Amino acid sequence: MHSLAMRWTRFRVKLAETPEAVALTSLIVVFTFFAVAAGNFLSSLALADIVTFGSIMGIIVIGVAMLMIAGEFDLSVGSNFAVASYVWADLMNAGVPPLLAMILAVLSSAILGAINGLVVIGSGLPSFIVTLGTMLAYRGIARAIGGSDFAKYTQSRPFLFDVLNGPITFLNRLFEGGTNFRVSIIWFVLIALLMAWVLNRTRFGNWVFAAGGNPGAALEQGVPVKRVKLTAFILVGVLVGLASVMQFAHRTSVDPVRGEGWELIAVSACVIGGVHLTGGVGTILGACLGMLLLTTLETGLVLMGVSVQIFRAVAGIFLILAVLLNTYLSRGE
Amino acid sequence: MSGNGTDTPVVHMEKIVKRFGTITALNQVDFTVNRQEIVGLLGDNGAGKSTLIKVLTGVYPPTSGKIYFEGKLVNITSPRIARALGIETCYQDLALVPHMSITRNFFLGRELTRHLGPIHWLDLHQMDKESRDALRNIGIHIRSPREKVGKLSGGERQSIAIGRAQYFGAKLLILDEPTSALSVGETHKVLTYTLAAKERGLSVIFITHNVGHVYQVADRFVILRHGELVGSYPKEEVTEKDIASLITGERER
């Protein structure tokens, strides 16, 4: 009996060193549940929907995770997302070539990210407060640009749209009609791999962990903590901009409430995936699994005929359970 | 004084004054550290110990006074400059990042990288090897360089911070309360590493409240009270008791 308890403790410590464990286990449980409970969940249609929407949110989550590891929040990602789509739509409709317009759209998101970073660093206020403010401000900008109305792109689809987020035709043909795997999935995986490499194998990544884990110690060792955080804020902006143009390339329209509430979904995904709210701990893989879990939940519940409103309630319960589990596991540390 | 043929002190601070508004934190303080010497810097809370060290390490600019490093007048305006001169500080809470590995902490801010064209990445293998070897060379044995620092004991953490400073060529090591909150055994270890650092040619400033700990290793004691220098006493001239009463002011000079 004693040795069993010992073994469990040792296993628990191992699990605590793998921040993705809780998210992965939950994902498997939830996936299995819907596979059994929701009639058409195991269809290629539903699965393609999960990964296609999950990939757009996932690109945002990658940025948010990195920033949280650096010890900061960005609650303005949803609003920033809307701004980039409006900028792109309006520029293209004004006759700017799609590629140039796209670069300007992503650049505008990067600038909004930089503003977040500069205000946080300059004022010394918590990023939670600053980006809560810019969340409202950037939403206002999006509404102002769009005149509180939809923006659509109605001309013929440029090739750029397919590069960004066209259907993966050869893959979709393998499945039943209407299956819609899209290129954003490939971009998402590439970006996730790149960011995981940057965080774990580069000097900048090392500094991100140090800036979030113990900023005082990082400064003492000559790490330019402010510059690292500013870079992280800008990177979030760039990723939000990219996710935004990818989604627009698919839907070719944007509405004034696009991205509303995504900031908290992104933070939830990160926390479920083992990223610490206090900074210094987390993985890209974990955050992505967290995101995949939430997207699976949403799609599964919709397929079961449960109201979309219930999704938020269930997501909230999962968030709390995951944090409880993560806390329990890391008690051994 | 050491036997390496020069009497130039590593650090000589002259008539240092530091005022914060109307408060005088340091008043005309002289402070010297010689080569291969362990100096115990003692004083009660608010005596000016940490202010003096922050002036030396470039955190605070002095209101007036001069600092000489190895005989040369220097203007230490930032911690970076202090480090470039060879002054390394080991703070108890600000030394290491608990969730990062020993290796990553050891090389933090000075990471070894490999590159292919413009793409640089961490040479983790080399860093693991060098941090393990460097720590072993100064008598610190670690289980694995990939182990998280948060799992180590307080003494082990201090020893890694000391080892790191030595590895990166520190000439003057400043230990801020290195033994507070440590067990007896752990304290002993840290004191041993401090002596070992001296053997290797470093000078050490040992800041503490605990006369007992510093008395075991220091060559000289500098005592501050209310921002003023009480005096500098070679170990032969004072007992632990004397030092304690000098700190509190029961005894005057």
Interface residues (C-beta under 8 A of the other chain):
Chain A: W197 R201 T202 R203 G205 N206 W207 F209 A210 G213 N214 G216 A217 A218 L219 E220 Q221 G222 V223 G280 V281 E333
Chain B: P79 R80 R83 T89 Y91 D93 L94 A95 L96 V97 P98 H99 M100 R104 L108 G109 R110 E111 T113 H120 W121 L122 L124 K148 G150 K151
